[in-house]
Amino acid sequence: MSTGCLMAALLFMSLPLLAAEQPADPKWTTTTAGKKTDTTSENDSAATQDASIEVNRVSKNIQQLKQQVIDLNKDLRLMEEKLLFPSSTKYSVFVSMSSGQFFSLESIKLKLDGKLVATHLYSEKQRQALIRGGIHKFYITNLNEGQHTATIFFTGVGPNGRAYKRASTIDFEKGPAGEYLEVAISDDSVTQEPVFGIKQW
């Protein structure tokens, strides 16, 4: 056999061995059935799922932190109120509304002993909360024992959509403990007019 033929035969015999030594494509794996599977897409899917789980966990932690901040702010406000307004001199003014059929509250002003001390403009959301039975903490102050006068000015829309302004005054005596003044707005079904009252608790 010539040298050329011998070299050709050796090269032909080595082809299967060279094919077996070729590195496999890292993106593909061969299953037992001989089919190739794309492992890159599987890895990407797993990574996406892990990222989604991590995002949900972080989002949950953020919501928990927000709630903790809200609770902390509430506690701080209560502590501040106790420090600024001791129970012996604390005096609070609340606003309530029983129905609101004949009056839509827009604003309230408070004069205490002849001095304007507070005013508030009501949003539609706040009005609806009052109608549903909510109580608005309108004003808190320190008040010495003895005689005092409070005047409340109401502004809003009355029956038939007309502008409505009213004022109500009460003389009261502040005792040694913390006390409350309730500003109540109700309806008179007989006269179909709003009724404004002030009551001390």
C-alpha positions as CSV (number, residue, x, y, z in Angstrom):
1,M,0.0,0.0,0.0
2,S,1.3,3.4,-0.9
3,T,2.1,6.1,1.6
4,G,-0.8,8.3,0.3
5,C,-3.3,5.5,0.7
6,L,-2.1,4.7,4.2
7,M,-2.5,8.3,5.4
8,A,-6.0,8.5,3.9
9,A,-7.0,5.3,5.7
10,L,-5.6,6.6,9.1
11,L,-7.4,10.0,8.6
12,F,-10.7,8.2,7.8
13,M,-10.4,6.0,11.0
14,S,-9.8,9.1,13.2
15,L,-12.9,11.0,12.1
16,P,-15.3,9.3,14.7
17,L,-12.8,10.0,17.4
18,L,-12.5,13.7,16.5
19,A,-16.3,14.1,16.4
20,A,-16.6,12.6,19.9
21,E,-14.0,15.0,21.2
22,Q,-15.9,18.2,19.9
23,P,-17.2,20.2,22.9
24,A,-20.9,20.2,23.3
25,D,-22.9,23.4,22.8
26,P,-23.4,24.8,26.3
27,K,-26.9,25.9,25.4
28,W,-28.1,22.4,24.5
29,T,-28.3,19.1,26.4
30,T,-29.1,15.7,24.9
31,T,-31.9,13.8,26.5
32,T,-32.0,10.0,26.8
33,A,-34.2,10.0,23.7
34,G,-31.5,11.7,21.8
35,K,-33.4,15.0,21.5
36,K,-31.7,18.4,22.3
37,T,-33.2,20.7,25.0
38,D,-32.5,24.5,25.2
39,T,-31.1,24.9,28.8
40,T,-30.7,28.7,28.3
41,S,-34.5,29.3,28.2
42,E,-35.0,27.1,31.2
43,N,-32.3,29.0,33.2
44,D,-33.8,32.4,32.1
45,S,-37.3,31.2,33.2
46,A,-35.9,30.1,36.6
47,A,-34.0,33.4,37.0
48,T,-37.2,35.4,36.2
49,Q,-39.2,33.4,38.7
50,D,-36.6,34.0,41.4
51,A,-36.5,37.7,40.6
52,S,-40.3,37.9,40.9
53,I,-40.3,36.2,44.3
54,E,-37.6,38.6,45.5
55,V,-39.6,41.6,44.3
56,N,-42.7,40.4,46.1
57,R,-40.7,39.9,49.3
58,V,-39.2,43.4,49.1
59,S,-42.6,44.9,48.3
60,K,-44.1,43.1,51.4
61,N,-41.3,44.4,53.6
62,I,-41.8,47.9,52.3
63,Q,-45.5,47.8,53.1
64,Q,-44.7,46.5,56.6
65,L,-42.3,49.4,57.1
66,K,-44.9,51.9,55.9
67,Q,-47.4,50.6,58.4
68,Q,-44.8,50.7,61.2
69,V,-44.0,54.3,60.3
70,I,-47.8,55.2,60.4
71,D,-48.2,53.5,63.8
72,L,-45.1,55.3,65.1
73,N,-46.3,58.7,63.9
74,K,-49.6,58.0,65.6
75,D,-47.9,57.2,68.9
76,L,-45.7,60.3,68.6
77,R,-48.7,62.5,68.0
78,L,-50.4,61.1,71.1
79,M,-47.3,61.6,73.2
80,E,-46.9,65.2,71.9
81,E,-50.6,65.9,72.7
82,K,-50.1,64.6,76.2
83,L,-47.1,66.8,76.7
84,L,-48.6,69.9,75.2
85,F,-52.1,69.5,76.6
86,P,-52.0,68.1,80.2
87,S,-55.3,66.5,81.3
88,S,-56.0,69.2,83.9
89,T,-56.1,72.0,81.3
90,K,-56.9,70.2,78.1
91,Y,-60.0,71.3,76.3
92,S,-61.2,69.7,73.0
93,V,-63.8,70.8,70.5
94,F,-65.5,68.2,68.3
95,V,-67.9,68.5,65.3
96,S,-70.6,66.0,64.6
97,M,-73.5,65.8,62.1
98,S,-76.6,63.6,62.4
99,S,-78.0,63.7,58.9
100,G,-77.1,66.6,56.6
101,Q,-80.3,66.4,54.6
102,F,-81.0,70.2,55.0
103,F,-77.4,71.5,55.3
104,S,-74.2,70.8,53.5
105,L,-71.3,72.0,55.7
106,E,-68.6,74.0,54.0
107,S,-66.6,75.7,56.8
108,I,-66.6,76.3,60.6
109,K,-64.9,79.0,62.6
110,L,-64.4,79.1,66.4
111,K,-64.1,82.1,68.7
112,L,-63.0,81.4,72.2
113,D,-63.4,84.2,74.7
114,G,-63.8,86.6,71.8
115,K,-60.6,85.5,69.9
116,L,-60.7,83.6,66.6
117,V,-58.7,80.4,67.4
118,A,-59.6,77.9,64.6
119,T,-61.2,77.6,61.2
120,H,-61.7,74.6,58.9
121,L,-62.8,74.0,55.3
122,Y,-64.6,70.7,54.7
123,S,-64.1,68.5,51.7
124,E,-66.8,66.3,50.3
125,K,-65.0,63.2,51.7
126,Q,-65.0,64.8,55.2
127,R,-68.7,65.8,54.9
128,Q,-69.7,62.2,54.0
129,A,-67.7,60.9,56.9
130,L,-69.6,63.2,59.3
131,I,-72.9,62.1,57.8
132,R,-72.0,58.5,58.4
133,G,-71.5,59.2,62.0
134,G,-67.8,60.3,62.1
135,I,-66.5,62.8,64.6
136,H,-64.1,65.6,63.7
137,K,-61.6,66.7,66.3
138,F,-61.7,70.3,65.4
139,Y,-59.6,72.1,68.0
140,I,-57.5,71.3,71.1
141,T,-56.2,73.8,73.6
142,N,-55.2,74.5,77.1
143,L,-57.9,76.2,79.1
144,N,-57.8,77.5,82.6
145,E,-60.5,76.8,85.1
146,G,-63.4,79.3,85.2
147,Q,-66.0,80.9,83.0
148,H,-65.5,81.0,79.2
149,T,-67.5,81.8,76.0
150,A,-67.4,79.9,72.7
151,T,-69.0,81.0,69.5
152,I,-69.2,78.8,66.4
153,F,-69.8,80.2,62.9
154,F,-71.3,77.8,60.3
155,T,-71.1,78.3,56.6
156,G,-72.7,76.0,54.0
157,V,-75.5,75.3,51.6
158,G,-79.0,75.1,53.1
159,P,-82.4,74.1,51.7
160,N,-83.1,74.8,48.0
161,G,-79.4,75.3,47.4
162,R,-79.2,78.7,49.1
163,A,-76.2,80.0,51.0
164,Y,-76.5,79.5,54.7
165,K,-74.6,81.2,57.6
166,R,-75.4,80.7,61.2
167,A,-73.7,81.3,64.6
168,S,-74.2,79.6,67.9
169,T,-72.8,80.7,71.3
170,I,-72.4,79.0,74.6
171,D,-71.2,80.1,78.0
172,F,-69.5,77.4,80.0
173,E,-67.4,76.7,83.0
174,K,-64.1,74.8,82.8
175,G,-63.5,72.4,85.6
176,P,-60.3,70.9,87.0
177,A,-60.3,68.0,84.5
178,G,-60.1,67.7,80.8
179,E,-63.4,68.5,79.1
180,Y,-65.1,68.5,75.7
181,L,-67.3,70.8,73.6
182,E,-69.4,69.1,71.0
183,V,-70.6,71.2,68.0
184,A,-73.6,69.2,66.7
185,I,-75.4,69.8,63.4
186,S,-78.8,68.1,62.9
187,D,-82.0,68.4,60.9
188,D,-85.5,69.6,61.9
189,S,-87.9,67.5,59.8
190,V,-90.8,69.8,60.8
191,T,-89.3,73.1,59.7
192,Q,-87.0,71.4,57.2
193,E,-84.1,73.5,58.5
194,P,-80.8,72.6,59.9
195,V,-80.3,72.9,63.7
196,F,-76.9,74.0,65.2
197,G,-76.1,73.2,68.8
198,I,-73.2,73.3,71.2
199,K,-72.9,71.0,74.2
200,Q,-70.3,70.6,76.9
201,W,-69.3,67.1,78.1
